[in-house]
């Protein structure tokens, strides 16, 4: 015979399953990785399973609070260690660079909100939580204040500050300066000018590479310079074009047969490239729906 405790536990499990999709969406947006988001939701489930049935009045709200706090702890830990997850290859949206593409020759289809993922990385953990929960998922400021252990007014200020950063990110002048740096990088790589490459690459460059075999992180400009030196001999056989990659300046490179070979996104600070993230995995390139080039 099923007792009250079993029925209560089953009811909590039902609520969790009903909320799983929403919780995962919140956590994935908070952490920038669906895998990390699923881990945060799983942690919330483990904590829920340890609660006495009937001890939580609002299971949905309780789960939102727990997932948010798990995400907040993760974001704060990342910020302290200056780390970003590499387990997920980026789900990029590649668009034509309006500053460089001829009028009317849009190369890729745009997607509303694609750049938001990049901009969110510039927010503090508290700002990110307040903005994501309130502006994207409609969580009341009073609830957000409880999660952050701050006043409601403080939660509103955090969301407002985040909103200004999101709206003000990448003004046209900044985009042109970033593009100029990445174009200089491309010209130097094509021409084999290692001296010019040194001028545009930060010495402590971080290079994140997503291949079909997994993720690789390499540090220092010297590693990229060596790859550029080896690639000079065949550079003229590949076609490269400037693009925006989730609102970062980037490049698409095609093989001689017209198939996409590489997508690269660059982060520019003080007119030097401090981070490059590239995808060469054919499956992920196909998922970006990149056009072929005429051979």
C-alpha positions in Angstrom: 0.0 0.0 0.0 1.3 3.4 -0.9 1.7 5.7 2.1 1.5 9.5 2.5 5.3 9.8 2.4 5.5 7.9 -0.9 2.7 10.0 -2.4 4.3 13.2 -1.2 7.7 12.2 -2.7 6.0 11.3 -6.0 4.2 14.6 -6.1 7.5 16.5 -5.6 9.1 14.4 -8.4 6.2 15.2 -10.7 6.6 18.9 -10.0 10.3 18.6 -10.7 9.7 16.9 -14.1 7.2 19.5 -15.0 9.7 22.3 -14.2 12.9 20.6 -15.6 12.7 22.2 -19.0 12.3 25.7 -17.6 15.0 25.2 -15.0 17.4 23.9 -17.6 16.7 27.0 -19.8 17.4 29.3 -16.8 20.6 27.5 -15.8 21.9 27.2 -19.4 21.4 31.0 -19.9 23.0 31.7 -16.6 26.1 29.5 -17.2 26.4 29.8 -21.0 26.5 26.0 -21.3 23.7 23.5 -21.6 25.8 20.8 -20.0 26.6 23.0 -17.0 22.9 24.0 -16.8 21.8 20.3 -16.7 24.3 19.7 -13.9 22.9 22.6 -11.9 19.4 21.2 -12.4 20.5 17.7 -11.3 22.0 19.2 -8.2 18.7 20.8 -7.4 16.9 17.5 -7.8 19.4 15.8 -5.4 18.6 18.5 -2.8 14.9 18.2 -3.4 15.0 14.4 -2.9 16.5 15.0 0.6 13.6 17.1 1.7 10.7 15.8 3.7 7.5 15.5 1.6 5.1 18.3 2.3 7.9 20.5 3.9 8.0 22.8 0.9 5.0 25.0 0.2 6.0 26.1 -3.3 8.2 23.4 -4.9 8.5 25.4 -8.2 9.8 28.5 -6.5 12.1 26.5 -4.2 13.6 24.8 -7.3 14.2 28.1 -9.0 15.9 29.5 -5.9 18.2 26.4 -5.6 19.1 26.3 -9.3 19.9 30.0 -9.2 22.1 29.7 -6.2 24.0 26.8 -7.7 24.5 28.8 -10.8 25.6 31.9 -8.8 28.2 29.8 -6.9 29.5 28.4 -10.2 29.8 31.9 -11.8 31.6 33.3 -8.7 34.0 30.4 -8.7 34.7 30.8 -12.4 35.3 34.5 -12.0 37.7 33.9 -9.1 39.6 31.4 -11.3 39.2 33.4 -14.6 37.8 30.2 -16.2 35.3 29.4 -18.9 33.8 26.0 -19.6 35.2 24.1 -22.6 33.1 21.0 -22.5 30.5 22.4 -24.9 31.5 23.6 -28.3 29.9 27.0 -28.9 26.5 27.1 -30.6 27.5 30.1 -32.7 25.4 32.2 -35.1 27.6 33.6 -37.9 26.4 36.7 -39.7 27.8 38.9 -42.4 30.0 41.8 -41.1 28.1 44.9 -42.2 31.3 46.9 -42.1 33.1 44.7 -44.6 30.4 43.0 -46.7 29.2 44.6 -49.9 25.7 46.0 -49.6 23.0 43.5 -50.1 25.4 40.5 -49.9 24.4 39.1 -46.5 26.3 35.9 -46.2 24.6 34.3 -43.3 21.1 34.5 -41.7 20.8 36.6 -38.5 19.3 35.3 -35.3 17.6 37.5 -32.7 19.5 37.5 -29.4 22.5 35.5 -30.5 24.9 38.1 -29.3 23.4 38.1 -25.8 25.4 35.0 -24.8 28.6 36.9 -25.4 27.5 40.1 -23.6 26.3 38.2 -20.5 29.9 37.1 -20.0 30.8 40.7 -19.3 28.4 41.0 -16.3 29.3 40.2 -12.7 27.6 37.1 -11.3 25.1 39.1 -9.4 24.2 41.3 -12.4 23.9 38.2 -14.6 21.5 36.5 -12.2 19.3 39.6 -11.7 19.2 40.3 -15.4 18.6 36.7 -16.6 16.0 35.9 -14.0 14.0 39.1 -14.2 14.4 40.3 -17.8 14.4 36.9 -19.5 12.3 34.8 -17.2 10.1 37.2 -15.3 11.1 36.3 -11.8 10.0 39.0 -9.3 12.7 41.2 -7.8 11.7 40.3 -4.3 12.5 36.6 -5.1 15.8 37.6 -6.7 16.7 39.7 -3.7 16.3 36.7 -1.4 18.6 34.6 -3.7 21.2 37.3 -3.6 20.7 38.1 0.1 20.2 41.7 -0.8 17.4 44.2 -0.7 14.8 44.4 -3.4 16.1 47.8 -4.4 19.6 46.4 -4.7 18.3 43.6 -7.0 16.6 46.2 -9.2 19.8 48.2 -9.4 21.8 45.1 -10.4 19.4 44.3 -13.2 19.3 48.0 -14.3 23.1 48.1 -14.5 23.2 44.8 -16.4 20.6 46.1 -18.8 22.6 49.2 -19.6 25.7 47.1 -20.3 23.7 44.8 -22.6 22.2 47.7 -24.5 25.5 49.6 -24.7 27.7 46.6 -25.7 29.6 46.9 -28.9 28.8 50.4 -30.2 29.5 50.9 -33.9 32.8 52.6 -33.3 34.0 49.8 -31.1 33.0 47.2 -33.6 35.0 49.0 -36.3 38.1 49.1 -34.1 37.7 45.4 -33.3 37.3 44.6 -37.0 40.4 46.5 -37.9 42.5 44.5 -35.5 41.1 41.2 -36.7 41.6 42.2 -40.4 45.2 43.2 -39.6 45.6 39.7 -38.1 44.2 38.1 -41.3 46.4 40.2 -43.6 49.5 39.4 -41.5 48.7 35.7 -41.5 48.1 35.6 -45.2 51.3 37.5 -45.9 53.4 35.5 -43.4 54.3 38.7 -41.5 55.1 37.3 -38.1 56.2 40.7 -36.8 52.8 42.2 -37.6 51.1 39.2 -36.0 53.1 40.0 -32.8 51.7 43.5 -32.9 48.1 42.4 -32.9 48.3 39.3 -30.6 48.6 39.7 -26.9 51.6 37.8 -25.5 49.3 35.9 -23.1 46.8 35.0 -25.8 44.4 32.2 -24.9 43.5 30.0 -27.9 40.5 27.6 -27.5 40.1 25.0 -30.2 37.0 22.8 -30.7 37.9 19.8 -32.9 36.0 16.6 -33.7 38.1 14.9 -31.0 37.3 17.4 -28.2 38.5 20.7 -26.8 42.0 22.0 -26.6 43.3 25.1 -24.8 46.6 26.6 -25.8 48.3 29.6 -24.2 50.6 32.3 -25.5 51.0 34.0 -28.9 54.0 31.9 -29.8 51.8 28.8 -30.3 49.6 30.6 -32.8 52.6 32.1 -34.6 54.1 28.7 -35.2 50.8 27.5 -36.8 50.7 30.6 -38.9 54.2 30.1 -40.1 53.5 26.6 -41.2 50.3 27.6 -43.0 51.8 30.4 -45.1 52.7 28.0 -48.0 49.0 26.9 -48.5 47.3 30.1 -47.4 46.5 31.3 -50.9 44.5 28.0 -51.5 42.0 28.9 -48.8 39.3 31.6 -48.9 38.7 33.6 -45.8 36.0 36.2 -45.1 35.3 38.6 -42.2 32.1 37.8 -40.2 30.5 38.5 -36.9 30.4 35.5 -34.6 27.8 36.1 -31.9 28.7 39.8 -32.2 32.4 39.2 -32.0 34.7 39.9 -34.9 35.7 36.7 -36.6 36.6 34.8 -39.7 35.2 31.9 -41.8 37.8 29.9 -43.8 36.8 27.6 -46.7 38.8 24.8 -48.2 39.8 24.8 -51.8 36.9 22.6 -52.6 34.5 25.2 -51.1 33.7 23.3 -47.9 33.8 25.3 -44.6 37.0 24.5 -42.8 37.2 26.9 -39.8 35.2 29.5 -37.9 37.1 31.7 -35.6 35.8 34.3 -33.0 38.2 36.8 -31.5 38.0 38.9 -28.3 39.8 42.3 -28.7 41.0 44.4 -25.8 43.0 47.6 -26.1 43.5 46.9 -29.9 45.1 43.4 -29.3 43.5 40.0 -29.6 43.5 38.4 -26.2 41.4 35.3 -27.0 40.7 33.3 -30.0 38.1 30.5 -30.1 37.9 28.3 -33.2 35.8 25.5 -34.4 37.1 22.9 -36.9 34.7 20.0 -36.0 32.9 19.3 -39.3 29.7 18.3 -37.5 29.5 21.6 -35.6 30.4 23.6 -38.7 27.5 21.9 -40.5 25.2 22.9 -37.6 26.1 26.5 -38.3 24.6 26.3 -41.8 27.5 28.0 -43.5 27.3 28.4 -47.2 29.8 26.7 -49.6 32.1 28.8 -51.6 32.6 28.4 -55.4 35.7 26.2 -55.9 
